Amino acid sequence: MKLNVNLKDKSYEVIVERGIIKNITPYVDIEKKFLIVSDDRIPNVYINTIKKQLKKVDVFIFPHGENNKSLKNYQLVIDKLIQGDYSRKDYIIALGGGVVTDLAGFVASTYKRGMNLINIPTTTLAMVDASVGGKVALNFDKLKNVIGSFYHPNCILIDIDTLETLPKRHYINGVIEALKTGMIGDKELYNIFFNGDYRDHIEEIIYRSLQYKIKIVEQDEKEENIRKVLNFGHTFGHAYETYFLMKNYLHGEAVALGIVTISKDKPYLEDIKKIFTKWGIKLNINVEKDKIINIIRNDKKCDDDIVDLIIVDEIGKSKIVPTKIEDLSRYL
Ligand SMILES: NC(=O)c1ccc[n+]([C@@H]2O[C@H](COP(=O)([O-])OP(=O)(O)OC[C@H]3O[C@@H](n4cnc5c(N)ncnc54)[C@H](O)[C@@H]3O)[C@@H](O)[C@H]2O)c1
């Protein structure tokens, strides 16, 4: 399956194909140098499969985890590129989850003002969300994604077979983002989750999620308007992540809590609570309301004490509602 991303200054393909990591050469210039950036939980077999297809290749592995999407690792990758005398026409291959694609993408966007980048996402979250859309970032001083830019890859290669080794909790983490996409814009996608085991439909889930995200990004690349709908559940979700210091909840899990919060009084609330509970997410949380509201007030997306909430009244349809910070307490 192939999708095209058509932007003002760049167009590229997203290929969803089982086994594609065994056949990446049609998508790159094999004569160039390649730096594979990955983390220490990505099975070696994937790295070696890619490595053996290339002539001039280095590998940079950093420790897994959100804390490693850091300026320190950014510097280490840059150092590796300088030591290897990489040019803008050479490639970074980002092989991993969202932590890898964000970090490697930010390196690619800044090294010599932008070098070639291939994304090979290996988590559900990176497949449906992090690897596509051009947002690349680092964390700094406990602030998530505070250093970043917009930078698109040359192409994205999605090999669903790599999900076989992904731990279940991380698998569900990305599936939550796909459910979110169904809620905001694709009722058929939403319905898939109520029709047996989501793993039996993972190809369609990934394809439909990408299709919707690409459609939105093409209309509003820099998140000035319509792209904000992708943040459904994220206003409260990010606040919970910060509140719990990113320790107790993965990103998608915090988004699930955020979706439940913002869906208060909606007709579909009980259905999504049931499904999140089935996926093992603890929905009963105790938070100090004032702290949550203050976190949202200090967020980069809050202007003059107004935050754009994404509201879904009917599954498959979403709207942006500018809301005063003081009115948020009714959701908590
Ligand atoms: N740029 C964007 O638009 C965007 C969107 C959403 C999230 N993000 C970012 O994505 C990050 C989270 O990404 P994530 O959920 O993929 O987490 P992650 O990158 O930390 O990956 C989760 C864990 O799974 C391991 N792993 C990855 N693939 C594997 C595989 N196939 N087999 C075995 N283990 C594997 C990783 O080593 C890691 O330990 C966050 O930093 C978030 O800010 C970015």
The ligand as an SDF file (V2000), in Angstrom:
LIG
                    3D

 44 48  0  0  0  0  0  0  0  0999 V2000
    6.6420   14.0350   15.9600 N   0  0  0  0  0  0  0  0  0  0  0  0
    5.3880   13.7510   16.1850 C   0  0  0  0  0  0  0  0  0  0  0  0
    4.4720   14.1660   15.4530 O   0  0  0  0  0  0  0  0  0  0  0  0
    5.0450   12.8900   17.3620 C   0  0  0  0  0  0  0  0  0  0  0  0
    3.7300   12.4360   17.5320 C   0  0  0  0  0  0  0  0  0  0  0  0
    3.4600   11.6080   18.6190 C   0  0  0  0  0  0  0  0  0  0  0  0
    4.4690   11.2560   19.5040 C   0  0  0  0  0  0  0  0  0  0  0  0
    5.7360   11.7210   19.3010 N   0  0  0  0  0  0  0  0  0  0  0  0
    6.8240   11.3390   20.2070 C   0  0  0  0  0  0  0  0  0  0  0  0
    7.0080    9.9400   20.1140 O   0  0  0  0  0  0  0  0  0  0  0  0
    7.6250    9.4870   21.3230 C   0  0  0  0  0  0  0  0  0  0  0  0
    6.9800    8.2080   21.7690 C   0  0  0  0  0  0  0  0  0  0  0  0
    7.1390    7.2600   20.7430 O   0  0  0  0  0  0  0  0  0  0  0  0
    6.8950    5.7050   20.9950 P   0  0  0  0  0  0  0  0  0  0  0  0
    5.6430    5.5080   21.7180 O   0  0  0  0  0  0  0  0  0  0  0  0
    7.1080    5.0410   19.7040 O   0  0  0  0  0  0  0  0  0  0  0  0
    8.0020    5.3410   22.0670 O   0  0  0  0  0  0  0  0  0  0  0  0
    9.5310    4.8580   21.9650 P   0  0  0  0  0  0  0  0  0  0  0  0
   10.1910    5.3970   20.7810 O   0  0  0  0  0  0  0  0  0  0  0  0
   10.1080    5.1540   23.2960 O   0  0  0  0  0  0  0  0  0  0  0  0
    9.3860    3.2770   21.7640 O   0  0  0  0  0  0  0  0  0  0  0  0
    8.8100    2.4990   22.7930 C   0  0  0  0  0  0  0  0  0  0  0  0
    9.7280    1.3670   23.2690 C   0  0  0  0  0  0  0  0  0  0  0  0
    9.6280    0.3040   22.3440 O   0  0  0  0  0  0  0  0  0  0  0  0
   10.9320   -0.0960   21.9030 C   0  0  0  0  0  0  0  0  0  0  0  0
   10.7460   -0.5630   20.5350 N   0  0  0  0  0  0  0  0  0  0  0  0
   10.4720    0.2110   19.4450 C   0  0  0  0  0  0  0  0  0  0  0  0
   10.2040   -0.5810   18.3920 N   0  0  0  0  0  0  0  0  0  0  0  0
   10.3260   -1.8490   18.8040 C   0  0  0  0  0  0  0  0  0  0  0  0
   10.1420   -3.1080   18.1650 C   0  0  0  0  0  0  0  0  0  0  0  0
    9.6930   -3.1980   16.9080 N   0  0  0  0  0  0  0  0  0  0  0  0
   10.3910   -4.2110   18.8810 N   0  0  0  0  0  0  0  0  0  0  0  0
   10.7710   -4.1370   20.1860 C   0  0  0  0  0  0  0  0  0  0  0  0
   10.9120   -2.9850   20.8550 N   0  0  0  0  0  0  0  0  0  0  0  0
   10.6910   -1.8500   20.1620 C   0  0  0  0  0  0  0  0  0  0  0  0
   11.7730    1.1320   22.0680 C   0  0  0  0  0  0  0  0  0  0  0  0
   13.1350    0.8000   22.2010 O   0  0  0  0  0  0  0  0  0  0  0  0
   11.2050    1.7290   23.3490 C   0  0  0  0  0  0  0  0  0  0  0  0
   11.7610    1.1040   24.4660 O   0  0  0  0  0  0  0  0  0  0  0  0
    7.5020   10.6120   22.3170 C   0  0  0  0  0  0  0  0  0  0  0  0
    8.7530   11.2140   22.4850 O   0  0  0  0  0  0  0  0  0  0  0  0
    6.5310   11.5810   21.6610 C   0  0  0  0  0  0  0  0  0  0  0  0
    6.7830   12.9150   22.0220 O   0  0  0  0  0  0  0  0  0  0  0  0
    6.0330   12.5160   18.2450 C   0  0  0  0  0  0  0  0  0  0  0  0
  1  2  1  0
  2  3  2  0
  2  4  1  0
  4  5  1  0
  4 44  2  0
  5  6  2  0
  6  7  1  0
  7  8  2  0
  8  9  1  0
  8 44  1  0
  9 10  1  0
  9 42  1  0
 10 11  1  0
 11 12  1  0
 11 40  1  0
 12 13  1  0
 13 14  1  0
 14 15  2  0
 14 16  1  0
 14 17  1  0
 17 18  1  0
 18 19  2  0
 18 20  1  0
 18 21  1  0
 21 22  1  0
 22 23  1  0
 23 24  1  0
 23 38  1  0
 24 25  1  0
 25 26  1  0
 25 36  1  0
 26 27  1  0
 26 35  1  0
 27 28  2  0
 28 29  1  0
 29 30  1  0
 29 35  2  0
 30 31  1  0
 30 32  2  0
 32 33  1  0
 33 34  2  0
 34 35  1  0
 36 37  1  0
 36 38  1  0
 38 39  1  0
 40 41  1  0
 40 42  1  0
 42 43  1  0
M  CHG  2   8   1  16  -1
M  END
$$$$
